Amino acid sequence: MQQSNDTKAPTLRIVVTGATGFVGQQLVPRLVRAGAEVLLVGRNAASVQACFVGHQVCEPGDISTRAKGFDLLIHLATRNNDRLGPEQEFEAANVDFLLQIAKQAEAAGVGRFVNVSTVQALADPPRGAYATSKRRGLAALDRANLCMDIRTHYLPLVYGDRFAGKLAWMNRVPVAVRRAALPVMAALKPVLHIDRLTAAVLADTAPAILSDGQCRNPVYRTVRWLIDISFALVVLGGFWWMLAALWVGIKVTSPGPGIFAQTRVGQGGRAFTCYKFRTMAQGTQQLGTHEISAAAVTPIGRILRRSKLDELPQVVNILRGELSLIGPRPCLPVQTELVAARHARGVLDIRPGITGLAQVEGIDMSDPQTLSVRDAEYVALQSLVLDVGIALKTVKGGGRGDRVQM
């Protein structure tokens, strides 16, 4: 008799704290529908039981015994910024209570701990008691050296079947208005659908900033396209005389062409020819900017690089659809480690830019891993508000990214 090869996957056993909060009420039913067995934790077990009839519940102090044999703990419990209070209360909830839950999970033998935090904790420095306490909680969790696989997911505004926080007003409008308004809101600030968080938890995703991204947001893509095209046309139509003067200045002050053409890695890993005003002596080796000595830069090139005027010919790349005004700076094909790191983190999914977040923060291509991580964070946090901030910092000369060695 032939034996069947079909084997039923073991049930994932998940502990969830803060289940009665907005995210928890959206997440728990999805975990259950995915076949997970859940243990729900709250300071008032009766209230949790009333919210989730038929599921196991316990109080925080009982985790070490009730969670034995469970695979994962998802920590959602938090003191959010929608409630006022002294800093000590935020510290108690987002630092002390976090450590208490983590140690209880370790004592129970739970193998994986997912800490759900906020993108506000990534700001440097974080603003407000909520973001500051969440940042301190992460540091305290790291110092605890617990024997678990601990991962932190950073979330923007979360929505699902309902909306909360700054999006709560959308619960009161007709569905048609909601559908039209959501892409507009998402274009301004990153958002996350609860299904993406559910998938990340169940798939054991590495620590990350989770968001819907902007690749499928028609509002963001249209506005960005209009800004890119408008910028390119204004530069070419209104400042052609300046471009011509700079080209002549480069030609007469050093031998070589006025425009420097170089192969770069673009969207999807495709190579394209990037145009810039030449700022280095003719014959300078094709290397990353951080690998080139400042002695290779021409006198007029120093002025162009300091003012970022050397980037202006890249408006041609914008019109050709190869570059955007804002995005990760395109690297050289020979920078294989950076190309591979960006590919692995999804950075190559979007169009590179003339200026970018890492660049204005002073992160150059000398550290491929650090740069690719920050680039990936930009992809997740992409929004019109962030892009405007990057553009303003660029105009003010912010950051030291792409500077040559001194």
Secondary structure by P-SEA (a helix, b strand, c coil): ccccccccccbbbbbbcccccaaaaacaaaaaaabbbbbbbcccaaaaaaacccbbbbcccccccccccccbbbbcccccccccccaaaaaaaccaaaaaaaaaaaaacccbbbbbbbccccccccccaaaaaaaaaaaaaaacccccbbbbbbbcccccccccccccccccccaaaaaaaaaaaaaabbbbcaaaaaaaaaaccccccccccccccaaaaaaaaaaaaaaaaaaaaccaaaaaaaaaaaaaacccccbbbbbbbccccbbbbbbcccccccccccccccccccccccaaaaaaaaaccccccaaaaaaaccccccccccccccaaaaaaaaaaaccccccccccccccccccccccaaaaaaaaaaaaaaccaaaaaaaaaaaaacccccccccc
